[in-house]
């Protein structure tokens, strides 16, 4: 499994840590901007779990086991399953609304689209368009 461009390893390198922290801060910022409070809450919980992983066991765990707990918490810093569900639901609702607005717009624009007419007297083509603001028909001759 990958986190960003790095594979999840037992102990992250300094480069992986910096990259993970940058992604973490960026994700917090994007959740704040998009008012995704659930995502911010989950990220703060993840940071709390990672911080607690350094103290868990009260020194009774072996160094290897302690490091394994810290590493597991570190790689889970960016996981936000509830916020991801909420984001997906918001995205689907936005897409549905967008499609409905598009349909309404296309229905409105069908009134405005040029209507081709043929003038029988002088055999000229005319295109008629309706001005949205004034509601008047505008005609142009095409030879």
PyMOL commands that place a pseudoatom at each C-alpha (Angstrom):
pseudoatom trace, name=CA, resn=UNK, resi=1, chain=A, elem=C, hetatm=0, pos=[0.000, 0.000, 0.000]
pseudoatom trace, name=CA, resn=UNK, resi=2, chain=A, elem=C, hetatm=0, pos=[1.248, 3.502, -0.706]
pseudoatom trace, name=CA, resn=UNK, resi=3, chain=A, elem=C, hetatm=0, pos=[0.977, 6.787, 1.101]
pseudoatom trace, name=CA, resn=UNK, resi=4, chain=A, elem=C, hetatm=0, pos=[1.735, 9.482, -1.430]
pseudoatom trace, name=CA, resn=UNK, resi=5, chain=A, elem=C, hetatm=0, pos=[4.763, 8.366, -3.417]
pseudoatom trace, name=CA, resn=UNK, resi=6, chain=A, elem=C, hetatm=0, pos=[6.320, 6.295, -0.636]
pseudoatom trace, name=CA, resn=UNK, resi=7, chain=A, elem=C, hetatm=0, pos=[5.654, 2.679, 0.245]
pseudoatom trace, name=CA, resn=UNK, resi=8, chain=A, elem=C, hetatm=0, pos=[4.571, 2.029, 3.799]
pseudoatom trace, name=CA, resn=UNK, resi=9, chain=A, elem=C, hetatm=0, pos=[7.731, 0.823, 5.456]
pseudoatom trace, name=CA, resn=UNK, resi=10, chain=A, elem=C, hetatm=0, pos=[8.371, -0.304, 8.988]
pseudoatom trace, name=CA, resn=UNK, resi=11, chain=A, elem=C, hetatm=0, pos=[10.174, 2.887, 9.980]
pseudoatom trace, name=CA, resn=UNK, resi=12, chain=A, elem=C, hetatm=0, pos=[9.734, 5.956, 7.779]
pseudoatom trace, name=CA, resn=UNK, resi=13, chain=A, elem=C, hetatm=0, pos=[12.791, 7.821, 6.584]
pseudoatom trace, name=CA, resn=UNK, resi=14, chain=A, elem=C, hetatm=0, pos=[13.238, 11.525, 7.290]
pseudoatom trace, name=CA, resn=UNK, resi=15, chain=A, elem=C, hetatm=0, pos=[12.162, 12.321, 3.723]
pseudoatom trace, name=CA, resn=UNK, resi=16, chain=A, elem=C, hetatm=0, pos=[9.001, 10.221, 4.133]
pseudoatom trace, name=CA, resn=UNK, resi=17, chain=A, elem=C, hetatm=0, pos=[8.220, 11.907, 7.452]
pseudoatom trace, name=CA, resn=UNK, resi=18, chain=A, elem=C, hetatm=0, pos=[8.559, 15.407, 5.988]
pseudoatom trace, name=CA, resn=UNK, resi=19, chain=A, elem=C, hetatm=0, pos=[6.406, 14.438, 3.004]
pseudoatom trace, name=CA, resn=UNK, resi=20, chain=A, elem=C, hetatm=0, pos=[3.746, 12.878, 5.259]
pseudoatom trace, name=CA, resn=UNK, resi=21, chain=A, elem=C, hetatm=0, pos=[3.659, 15.945, 7.540]
pseudoatom trace, name=CA, resn=UNK, resi=22, chain=A, elem=C, hetatm=0, pos=[3.317, 18.268, 4.538]
pseudoatom trace, name=CA, resn=UNK, resi=23, chain=A, elem=C, hetatm=0, pos=[0.418, 16.191, 3.193]
pseudoatom trace, name=CA, resn=UNK, resi=24, chain=A, elem=C, hetatm=0, pos=[-1.134, 16.160, 6.657]
pseudoatom trace, name=CA, resn=UNK, resi=25, chain=A, elem=C, hetatm=0, pos=[-1.014, 19.956, 6.971]
pseudoatom trace, name=CA, resn=UNK, resi=26, chain=A, elem=C, hetatm=0, pos=[-2.266, 20.391, 3.403]
pseudoatom trace, name=CA, resn=UNK, resi=27, chain=A, elem=C, hetatm=0, pos=[-5.185, 18.048, 4.083]
pseudoatom trace, name=CA, resn=UNK, resi=28, chain=A, elem=C, hetatm=0, pos=[-6.112, 19.979, 7.243]
pseudoatom trace, name=CA, resn=UNK, resi=29, chain=A, elem=C, hetatm=0, pos=[-6.041, 23.205, 5.249]
pseudoatom trace, name=CA, resn=UNK, resi=30, chain=A, elem=C, hetatm=0, pos=[-8.191, 21.797, 2.438]
pseudoatom trace, name=CA, resn=UNK, resi=31, chain=A, elem=C, hetatm=0, pos=[-10.744, 20.467, 4.945]
pseudoatom trace, name=CA, resn=UNK, resi=32, chain=A, elem=C, hetatm=0, pos=[-10.893, 23.857, 6.675]
pseudoatom trace, name=CA, resn=UNK, resi=33, chain=A, elem=C, hetatm=0, pos=[-11.354, 25.666, 3.356]
pseudoatom trace, name=CA, resn=UNK, resi=34, chain=A, elem=C, hetatm=0, pos=[-14.106, 23.280, 2.274]
pseudoatom trace, name=CA, resn=UNK, resi=35, chain=A, elem=C, hetatm=0, pos=[-15.772, 23.442, 5.732]
pseudoatom trace, name=CA, resn=UNK, resi=36, chain=A, elem=C, hetatm=0, pos=[-15.388, 19.690, 6.174]
pseudoatom trace, name=CA, resn=UNK, resi=37, chain=A, elem=C, hetatm=0, pos=[-15.487, 19.611, 9.979]
pseudoatom trace, name=CA, resn=UNK, resi=38, chain=A, elem=C, hetatm=0, pos=[-15.625, 15.825, 10.087]
pseudoatom trace, name=CA, resn=UNK, resi=39, chain=A, elem=C, hetatm=0, pos=[-12.324, 15.655, 8.194]
pseudoatom trace, name=CA, resn=UNK, resi=40, chain=A, elem=C, hetatm=0, pos=[-10.615, 18.135, 10.523]
pseudoatom trace, name=CA, resn=UNK, resi=41, chain=A, elem=C, hetatm=0, pos=[-11.896, 16.165, 13.519]
pseudoatom trace, name=CA, resn=UNK, resi=42, chain=A, elem=C, hetatm=0, pos=[-10.543, 12.893, 12.124]
pseudoatom trace, name=CA, resn=UNK, resi=43, chain=A, elem=C, hetatm=0, pos=[-7.148, 14.424, 11.321]
pseudoatom trace, name=CA, resn=UNK, resi=44, chain=A, elem=C, hetatm=0, pos=[-6.845, 15.887, 14.834]
pseudoatom trace, name=CA, resn=UNK, resi=45, chain=A, elem=C, hetatm=0, pos=[-7.775, 12.455, 16.266]
pseudoatom trace, name=CA, resn=UNK, resi=46, chain=A, elem=C, hetatm=0, pos=[-5.086, 10.866, 14.084]
pseudoatom trace, name=CA, resn=UNK, resi=47, chain=A, elem=C, hetatm=0, pos=[-2.508, 13.370, 15.359]
pseudoatom trace, name=CA, resn=UNK, resi=48, chain=A, elem=C, hetatm=0, pos=[-3.632, 12.646, 18.923]
pseudoatom trace, name=CA, resn=UNK, resi=49, chain=A, elem=C, hetatm=0, pos=[-3.262, 8.887, 18.329]
pseudoatom trace, name=CA, resn=UNK, resi=50, chain=A, elem=C, hetatm=0, pos=[0.203, 9.413, 16.852]
pseudoatom trace, name=CA, resn=UNK, resi=51, chain=A, elem=C, hetatm=0, pos=[1.212, 11.547, 19.844]
pseudoatom trace, name=CA, resn=UNK, resi=52, chain=A, elem=C, hetatm=0, pos=[-0.191, 8.984, 22.278]
pseudoatom trace, name=CA, resn=UNK, resi=53, chain=A, elem=C, hetatm=0, pos=[1.700, 6.194, 20.482]
pseudoatom trace, name=CA, resn=UNK, resi=54, chain=A, elem=C, hetatm=0, pos=[4.921, 7.719, 21.832]
pseudoatom trace, name=CA, resn=UNK, resi=55, chain=A, elem=C, hetatm=0, pos=[3.682, 7.388, 25.438]
pseudoatom trace, name=CA, resn=UNK, resi=56, chain=A, elem=C, hetatm=0, pos=[1.671, 4.172, 25.283]
pseudoatom trace, name=CA, resn=UNK, resi=57, chain=A, elem=C, hetatm=0, pos=[2.929, 1.295, 27.411]
pseudoatom trace, name=CA, resn=UNK, resi=58, chain=A, elem=C, hetatm=0, pos=[4.537, 3.502, 30.061]
pseudoatom trace, name=CA, resn=UNK, resi=59, chain=A, elem=C, hetatm=0, pos=[7.986, 2.136, 29.199]
pseudoatom trace, name=CA, resn=UNK, resi=60, chain=A, elem=C, hetatm=0, pos=[6.858, -1.475, 29.648]
pseudoatom trace, name=CA, resn=UNK, resi=61, chain=A, elem=C, hetatm=0, pos=[6.934, -2.288, 25.924]
pseudoatom trace, name=CA, resn=UNK, resi=62, chain=A, elem=C, hetatm=0, pos=[10.078, -3.296, 24.093]
pseudoatom trace, name=CA, resn=UNK, resi=63, chain=A, elem=C, hetatm=0, pos=[11.678, -0.641, 21.882]
pseudoatom trace, name=CA, resn=UNK, resi=64, chain=A, elem=C, hetatm=0, pos=[10.745, -2.642, 18.789]
pseudoatom trace, name=CA, resn=UNK, resi=65, chain=A, elem=C, hetatm=0, pos=[7.081, -2.937, 19.820]
pseudoatom trace, name=CA, resn=UNK, resi=66, chain=A, elem=C, hetatm=0, pos=[6.948, 0.762, 20.775]
pseudoatom trace, name=CA, resn=UNK, resi=67, chain=A, elem=C, hetatm=0, pos=[8.398, 1.759, 17.381]
pseudoatom trace, name=CA, resn=UNK, resi=68, chain=A, elem=C, hetatm=0, pos=[5.897, -0.483, 15.597]
pseudoatom trace, name=CA, resn=UNK, resi=69, chain=A, elem=C, hetatm=0, pos=[2.990, 1.264, 17.372]
pseudoatom trace, name=CA, resn=UNK, resi=70, chain=A, elem=C, hetatm=0, pos=[4.442, 4.684, 16.490]
pseudoatom trace, name=CA, resn=UNK, resi=71, chain=A, elem=C, hetatm=0, pos=[4.939, 3.676, 12.847]
pseudoatom trace, name=CA, resn=UNK, resi=72, chain=A, elem=C, hetatm=0, pos=[1.376, 2.349, 12.569]
pseudoatom trace, name=CA, resn=UNK, resi=73, chain=A, elem=C, hetatm=0, pos=[-0.003, 5.605, 13.963]
pseudoatom trace, name=CA, resn=UNK, resi=74, chain=A, elem=C, hetatm=0, pos=[2.284, 7.613, 11.659]
pseudoatom trace, name=CA, resn=UNK, resi=75, chain=A, elem=C, hetatm=0, pos=[1.080, 5.888, 8.494]
pseudoatom trace, name=CA, resn=UNK, resi=76, chain=A, elem=C, hetatm=0, pos=[-2.547, 6.409, 9.582]
pseudoatom trace, name=CA, resn=UNK, resi=77, chain=A, elem=C, hetatm=0, pos=[-2.157, 10.201, 9.951]
pseudoatom trace, name=CA, resn=UNK, resi=78, chain=A, elem=C, hetatm=0, pos=[-3.912, 10.879, 6.629]
pseudoatom trace, name=CA, resn=UNK, resi=79, chain=A, elem=C, hetatm=0, pos=[-6.722, 8.335, 6.943]
pseudoatom trace, name=CA, resn=UNK, resi=80, chain=A, elem=C, hetatm=0, pos=[-10.157, 9.969, 7.102]
pseudoatom trace, name=CA, resn=UNK, resi=81, chain=A, elem=C, hetatm=0, pos=[-12.780, 7.354, 6.177]
pseudoatom trace, name=CA, resn=UNK, resi=82, chain=A, elem=C, hetatm=0, pos=[-15.818, 9.251, 7.522]
pseudoatom trace, name=CA, resn=UNK, resi=83, chain=A, elem=C, hetatm=0, pos=[-14.768, 12.495, 5.873]
pseudoatom trace, name=CA, resn=UNK, resi=84, chain=A, elem=C, hetatm=0, pos=[-14.119, 10.647, 2.618]
pseudoatom trace, name=CA, resn=UNK, resi=85, chain=A, elem=C, hetatm=0, pos=[-17.701, 9.308, 2.693]
pseudoatom trace, name=CA, resn=UNK, resi=86, chain=A, elem=C, hetatm=0, pos=[-19.008, 12.811, 3.424]
pseudoatom trace, name=CA, resn=UNK, resi=87, chain=A, elem=C, hetatm=0, pos=[-16.878, 14.284, 0.627]
pseudoatom trace, name=CA, resn=UNK, resi=88, chain=A, elem=C, hetatm=0, pos=[-18.134, 11.653, -1.808]
pseudoatom trace, name=CA, resn=UNK, resi=89, chain=A, elem=C, hetatm=0, pos=[-21.740, 12.369, -0.833]
pseudoatom trace, name=CA, resn=UNK, resi=90, chain=A, elem=C, hetatm=0, pos=[-21.166, 16.115, -1.296]
pseudoatom trace, name=CA, resn=UNK, resi=91, chain=A, elem=C, hetatm=0, pos=[-19.551, 15.498, -4.681]
pseudoatom trace, name=CA, resn=UNK, resi=92, chain=A, elem=C, hetatm=0, pos=[-22.459, 13.326, -5.850]
pseudoatom trace, name=CA, resn=UNK, resi=93, chain=A, elem=C, hetatm=0, pos=[-24.997, 15.929, -4.677]
pseudoatom trace, name=CA, resn=UNK, resi=94, chain=A, elem=C, hetatm=0, pos=[-23.066, 18.684, -6.451]
pseudoatom trace, name=CA, resn=UNK, resi=95, chain=A, elem=C, hetatm=0, pos=[-22.868, 16.644, -9.674]
pseudoatom trace, name=CA, resn=UNK, resi=96, chain=A, elem=C, hetatm=0, pos=[-26.618, 15.950, -9.539]
pseudoatom trace, name=CA, resn=UNK, resi=97, chain=A, elem=C, hetatm=0, pos=[-27.368, 19.648, -8.965]
pseudoatom trace, name=CA, resn=UNK, resi=98, chain=A, elem=C, hetatm=0, pos=[-24.959, 20.593, -11.738]
pseudoatom trace, name=CA, resn=UNK, resi=99, chain=A, elem=C, hetatm=0, pos=[-26.671, 18.227, -14.186]
pseudoatom trace, name=CA, resn=UNK, resi=100, chain=A, elem=C, hetatm=0, pos=[-30.078, 19.644, -13.265]
pseudoatom trace, name=CA, resn=UNK, resi=101, chain=A, elem=C, hetatm=0, pos=[-28.830, 23.209, -13.741]
pseudoatom trace, name=CA, resn=UNK, resi=102, chain=A, elem=C, hetatm=0, pos=[-27.308, 22.194, -17.076]
pseudoatom trace, name=CA, resn=UNK, resi=103, chain=A, elem=C, hetatm=0, pos=[-30.631, 20.716, -18.229]
pseudoatom trace, name=CA, resn=UNK, resi=104, chain=A, elem=C, hetatm=0, pos=[-32.476, 23.873, -17.162]
pseudoatom trace, name=CA, resn=UNK, resi=105, chain=A, elem=C, hetatm=0, pos=[-29.910, 26.022, -18.969]
pseudoatom trace, name=CA, resn=UNK, resi=106, chain=A, elem=C, hetatm=0, pos=[-30.170, 23.939, -22.143]
pseudoatom trace, name=CA, resn=UNK, resi=107, chain=A, elem=C, hetatm=0, pos=[-33.955, 24.194, -22.011]
pseudoatom trace, name=CA, resn=UNK, resi=108, chain=A, elem=C, hetatm=0, pos=[-33.685, 27.981, -21.657]
pseudoatom trace, name=CA, resn=UNK, resi=109, chain=A, elem=C, hetatm=0, pos=[-31.094, 28.254, -24.425]
pseudoatom trace, name=CA, resn=UNK, resi=110, chain=A, elem=C, hetatm=0, pos=[-33.234, 26.257, -26.858]
pseudoatom trace, name=CA, resn=UNK, resi=111, chain=A, elem=C, hetatm=0, pos=[-35.520, 29.310, -26.996]
pseudoatom trace, name=CA, resn=UNK, resi=112, chain=A, elem=C, hetatm=0, pos=[-32.559, 31.456, -28.058]
pseudoatom trace, name=CA, resn=UNK, resi=113, chain=A, elem=C, hetatm=0, pos=[-31.006, 29.205, -30.708]
pseudoatom trace, name=CA, resn=UNK, resi=114, chain=A, elem=C, hetatm=0, pos=[-31.186, 30.524, -34.258]
pseudoatom trace, name=CA, resn=UNK, resi=115, chain=A, elem=C, hetatm=0, pos=[-34.196, 29.540, -36.329]
pseudoatom trace, name=CA, resn=UNK, resi=116, chain=A, elem=C, hetatm=0, pos=[-33.460, 29.253, -40.052]
pseudoatom trace, name=CA, resn=UNK, resi=117, chain=A, elem=C, hetatm=0, pos=[-36.103, 30.743, -42.257]
pseudoatom trace, name=CA, resn=UNK, resi=118, chain=A, elem=C, hetatm=0, pos=[-36.275, 31.049, -46.018]
pseudoatom trace, name=CA, resn=UNK, resi=119, chain=A, elem=C, hetatm=0, pos=[-37.775, 34.163, -47.503]
pseudoatom trace, name=CA, resn=UNK, resi=120, chain=A, elem=C, hetatm=0, pos=[-39.723, 33.010, -50.569]
pseudoatom trace, name=CA, resn=UNK, resi=121, chain=A, elem=C, hetatm=0, pos=[-39.821, 36.439, -52.200]
pseudoatom trace, name=CA, resn=UNK, resi=122, chain=A, elem=C, hetatm=0, pos=[-36.082, 37.020, -52.655]
pseudoatom trace, name=CA, resn=UNK, resi=123, chain=A, elem=C, hetatm=0, pos=[-34.688, 33.559, -51.764]
pseudoatom trace, name=CA, resn=UNK, resi=124, chain=A, elem=C, hetatm=0, pos=[-32.434, 34.879, -48.924]
pseudoatom trace, name=CA, resn=UNK, resi=125, chain=A, elem=C, hetatm=0, pos=[-31.698, 32.866, -45.797]
pseudoatom trace, name=CA, resn=UNK, resi=126, chain=A, elem=C, hetatm=0, pos=[-32.480, 34.550, -42.517]
pseudoatom trace, name=CA, resn=UNK, resi=127, chain=A, elem=C, hetatm=0, pos=[-31.528, 33.557, -39.031]
pseudoatom trace, name=CA, resn=UNK, resi=128, chain=A, elem=C, hetatm=0, pos=[-33.755, 34.769, -36.246]
pseudoatom trace, name=CA, resn=UNK, resi=129, chain=A, elem=C, hetatm=0, pos=[-32.597, 35.049, -32.661]
pseudoatom trace, name=CA, resn=UNK, resi=130, chain=A, elem=C, hetatm=0, pos=[-34.495, 36.161, -29.622]
pseudoatom trace, name=CA, resn=UNK, resi=131, chain=A, elem=C, hetatm=0, pos=[-32.808, 38.781, -27.428]
pseudoatom trace, name=CA, resn=UNK, resi=132, chain=A, elem=C, hetatm=0, pos=[-32.957, 37.570, -23.821]
pseudoatom trace, name=CA, resn=UNK, resi=133, chain=A, elem=C, hetatm=0, pos=[-33.093, 41.065, -22.303]
pseudoatom trace, name=CA, resn=UNK, resi=134, chain=A, elem=C, hetatm=0, pos=[-35.653, 42.774, -24.561]
pseudoatom trace, name=CA, resn=UNK, resi=135, chain=A, elem=C, hetatm=0, pos=[-37.463, 39.717, -25.872]
pseudoatom trace, name=CA, resn=UNK, resi=136, chain=A, elem=C, hetatm=0, pos=[-37.392, 41.135, -29.424]
pseudoatom trace, name=CA, resn=UNK, resi=137, chain=A, elem=C, hetatm=0, pos=[-36.647, 39.039, -32.494]
pseudoatom trace, name=CA, resn=UNK, resi=138, chain=A, elem=C, hetatm=0, pos=[-33.393, 39.930, -34.235]
pseudoatom trace, name=CA, resn=UNK, resi=139, chain=A, elem=C, hetatm=0, pos=[-32.991, 38.872, -37.871]
pseudoatom trace, name=CA, resn=UNK, resi=140, chain=A, elem=C, hetatm=0, pos=[-29.880, 38.750, -40.062]
pseudoatom trace, name=CA, resn=UNK, resi=141, chain=A, elem=C, hetatm=0, pos=[-29.766, 38.084, -43.786]
pseudoatom trace, name=CA, resn=UNK, resi=142, chain=A, elem=C, hetatm=0, pos=[-27.281, 35.524, -45.111]
pseudoatom trace, name=CA, resn=UNK, resi=143, chain=A, elem=C, hetatm=0, pos=[-26.536, 35.197, -48.823]
for i in range(1, 143): cmd.bond("trace and resi %d" % i, "trace and resi %d" % (i + 1))
show_as sticks, trace
zoom trace
